[in-house]
Amino acid sequence: MKTADAIKEETKIEFKLQPIRKEYGSVINNIYYVIENKRCLVLEKFKELSTDEKDRIIDLISRMATHKELRSPIIINHLKGYDYGEIRPKPSRFFFFSKIWFQYNLF
């Protein structure tokens, strides 16, 4: 059985900055997605969406980056009992995020 320290050493977590197109305006919140051990669950789930759903999510994330506190019916900012929110484009498809200062992390 592996120790917690051995597992930590094997786990590599990266944060990749999502570029925002200039037509959305000035970025005030950076958007990052998490890559764990060269695997990005956010992008894997994103690739499963239809083209229209992908366009809506890209638009929503771009607006999250350029607005201080964006409100949307598919964004739940704080899940009860947790410190993160979710973007839910469909009842069974979702993306989790945390906001720390002026930064969103999608995971």
C-alpha positions in Angstrom: 0.0 0.0 0.0 1.3 3.4 -0.9 1.9 6.1 1.7 0.3 9.6 1.4 3.7 11.0 0.6 4.3 8.5 -2.2 0.9 9.4 -3.7 1.7 13.2 -3.5 5.0 12.6 -5.3 3.2 10.8 -8.2 0.5 13.5 -8.5 1.4 16.4 -10.8 -1.2 19.3 -10.9 -0.9 22.1 -13.4 -3.1 25.1 -14.0 -3.5 26.2 -17.7 -4.7 29.8 -18.4 -7.7 29.9 -20.8 -7.2 32.7 -23.3 -10.2 35.2 -23.7 -10.9 36.8 -27.0 -10.5 40.6 -27.0 -14.0 41.3 -28.2 -15.3 40.3 -24.7 -13.4 43.2 -23.2 -10.8 43.5 -20.5 -10.1 40.4 -18.4 -10.7 41.0 -14.7 -10.9 37.3 -13.7 -8.3 34.9 -15.1 -9.8 31.5 -16.0 -7.6 28.4 -15.4 -8.4 24.7 -15.9 -6.8 22.0 -13.9 -4.6 19.3 -15.4 -3.8 16.4 -13.1 -1.2 13.9 -14.2 -1.5 15.1 -17.8 -5.3 14.6 -17.8 -7.9 17.3 -17.9 -11.4 16.2 -16.9 -12.8 19.6 -17.8 -11.7 19.3 -21.4 -12.7 15.7 -21.6 -16.3 16.6 -20.5 -16.2 19.7 -22.8 -15.4 17.6 -25.8 -18.5 15.5 -25.3 -20.8 18.5 -25.7 -22.5 19.5 -29.0 -21.1 22.5 -30.9 -23.9 24.8 -29.7 -23.2 23.8 -26.1 -19.5 24.3 -26.5 -20.1 27.8 -27.9 -22.4 28.7 -25.0 -19.9 27.5 -22.4 -17.0 29.4 -24.1 -19.2 32.5 -24.2 -20.2 32.0 -20.5 -16.6 31.5 -19.4 -15.5 34.5 -21.4 -18.1 36.6 -19.7 -17.1 35.2 -16.3 -13.6 36.5 -17.1 -14.7 40.0 -18.0 -17.4 40.7 -15.4 -16.9 41.1 -11.7 -19.8 38.9 -10.6 -21.6 37.3 -13.5 -25.1 35.9 -12.9 -26.5 33.1 -15.1 -29.2 30.5 -14.6 -26.6 27.7 -15.3 -24.1 29.0 -12.7 -24.5 28.0 -9.1 -21.9 30.0 -7.2 -21.8 28.1 -3.9 -23.0 24.5 -3.5 -24.3 23.9 0.0 -21.6 22.6 2.2 -18.8 23.3 -0.3 -16.4 26.1 -1.2 -17.0 25.8 -5.0 -19.6 26.4 -7.6 -20.7 24.6 -10.7 -21.6 25.4 -14.3 -24.5 23.2 -15.4 -25.3 23.4 -19.1 -27.5 20.3 -18.8 -28.9 18.4 -15.8 -26.3 15.6 -16.1 -23.3 17.6 -17.4 -21.4 20.0 -15.2 -18.1 21.7 -14.5 -16.9 22.6 -11.0 -15.1 25.9 -10.3 -13.6 27.7 -7.4 -13.1 31.5 -7.3 -10.1 32.9 -5.4 -9.8 36.7 -5.6 -9.7 37.4 -9.4 -9.2 33.9 -10.6 -11.5 31.0 -11.5 -10.2 27.5 -11.5 -12.2 24.9 -13.5 -12.0 21.3 -12.4 
